[in-house]
C-alpha cells in the first residue's frame, strides 16, 4: 500500500464542521418538533438558530473556496463509467472486485458520488436553507411595511423544512455506510482526518502478478 495526499486542510475542516453542525441541527430540530427531549424547547430553539447561522457562514465560505481554488470542477457530472460504478456497488464490492475508479487529488469522487453530492449541494441544502430562513423570518421580511411572504403559510414552510431534514438524515445514513466501503471499514474516515488515503501500489501489484505468471 502507498499513501496518497487527497484531502486538503480546509476540505477536512469543512467536512467535519459541516457534519457536526448538520447532526446538531437535526437533534435540536427534532426537539423543536417535540420528537425528542434533550435541551428543553427554548434552549433547542436557541441552539438550532445559532447553529443555522454558523452553517450559513460555513456554506458561504465553502462556496468561495470551491470557486477560487477550482475545486468546483470535482462536481461536474458525467455518465462515463457511471454504469460500472453502480455495478460495483451493487455486486462487485461483495466479491472484492477492483474499484472502477482510482481516487486522486484532482478526481476525488467517482461518477456516482458526483451525482449524489451534486444533488446534496443543489437540492437538499438549498431546500433546507431557503425554508429555514423563511421559517425564522416568517412575516418579518417586509418592504415598506408590507409583509412580502404573508401568502405563504408557516405550515407549508415547516413541511418543506421537515422534508429536507429527512432527506439530510437519509443522506447521512447512506454517507456513513459508504465510508465503510474502503479497503478497510475505517480507511475512508482515517483519510478524511489525516488527508492521506492508502491505495494499492500498482508497481508492487504488477511485480507480484509477473512473479505469479513466471512460476505458473
Protein Blocks (a to p, Z undefined) as FASTA:
>chain_A
ZZddfbdfklmmmmmmmmmmmmmmmmmmmmmnomacfkopklmmmmmmmmmmmmmmmmmm
mmmmmmmnopmmmmmccfehklmmmmmmmmmmmnopacfbdcdfklmbcfklmmmmmmmm
mmmmmmmmmmmmmmmmgokacgehiafklmpcfklmmmmmmmmmmmmmmmmmmmmmmmmm
mmbfklmmmmmmnopacdddfklmmmmmmmmmmmZZ
